[in-house]
Amino acid sequence: MTGNCPEFLESVLAANALGAIAVPLNFRLSGPETAFVLEDSGAAVLVVDALCAATADTALAQLSQQPAVLAIRQTGDALAGSTAYEDALTEAGPSPRGPMSPRTRPR
């Protein structure tokens, strides 16, 4: 749940590489609408930026099962318990398969 930023594209491409399904959320959704989409999709991870932090916080409070939250840049106090997006990337380290090319991409 972000505005237009490089991290949005990174997270969608990462989900695809993992075989997961990315569910982009419009930043104009309300908290209850966001909660519905997260619950209905069974989201395991929510990527959120400062623009959407307050809405995400409202949505997360309504969920029966909490997804992991990756916060892009500074989101303030609205998302306590989230992991910084850049910290998650650093923790993950380089891809064990190396850079992907059309020839090495899994089919």
N, C-alpha and C positions, 0 to 999 in steps of 0.2 A: 504494500500500500504506500505508493510513493508518487511524487510528481515525476516529471520527465528528468531522469538523471542516469548517468552511466551505470550505477548500481542496479537499477531496474533491469537493464539489458543483461548485465552480468548474472543476476539471480535467475532470470528466465532461461538463459543459456545453460547455466549450471544445473537447473532442474531438468532440462532436456537431456543433458549429458548423463545425469544420474538415472534417467528413465522415469523420473517423477513428472507430474503434470502441474504446470504453473497455472495459477488462477489469478490473473491480474484483477485488482480491485480499483474501481474508480475513486479518485480522491474526493469526489462530491457525495459519496454515500454517507448516510447518517450512521451513528453508532449501532442502532438496532439492525439496520440493513447490512452493515458489515458483519455483525455477529451472525446473522442468518447465513450469509455466504460462507463464512468460516466454518460454521457448524455443519452446514449441508455438504460442503466439499470435504470435510474431514481433514482440514489443513493441519499439517504437522509443524510447519514453520511459517511465521509471518515476518516479512521484511517491511520495515516502516521507517519513514523519515520524519523530520521535525514538522513538516507541513501537516502530516496525518496523525501525529502522536496522540493528540487529545481524542480524536475519533476512535483510534485503535484502543486506547485505554478504556473508553466506554464500552466498546465491543467485547474486549477481553473479559470485562467484569460480568458479562452475560453468558459466557460459555461454560458448558459443563466440563469440557476437557480443554486445557490450555495448551496452545502450540508453543514451540520455542519461538522467541522473539529476537530478531536481529535488528538493532537500531542503527540506521545510517546517520552518521555525523552526530551532532548534538541534538537530543530530543528532550532535554530538560528532565524534570522529575516525573513526567507523566508516565514513563514506562519503567517503573522499578522492576528489577529482576531481569531486564533484557540484557542481551550480549551485544557489545559493539560489533557492527558489521566488519570493520577492519580487523578487530581482534580475532573474529572467527576465521577470517581468511588467513591470518598469520598462523593461527593454531593448526589449520588444515595443512599448511605447507604446500610444496609443489605437487602437481599431479603425478601420481605414481606411474602413469603411462606416458608422461611427457606431452608435448604439444600435439594436438590432434590435427590431422590433415584428412582430406577426403579419402586417402588410401588407408589410413589407420583407424578411421572412425568405425565403431561397432555397428553392425547391421542388424 
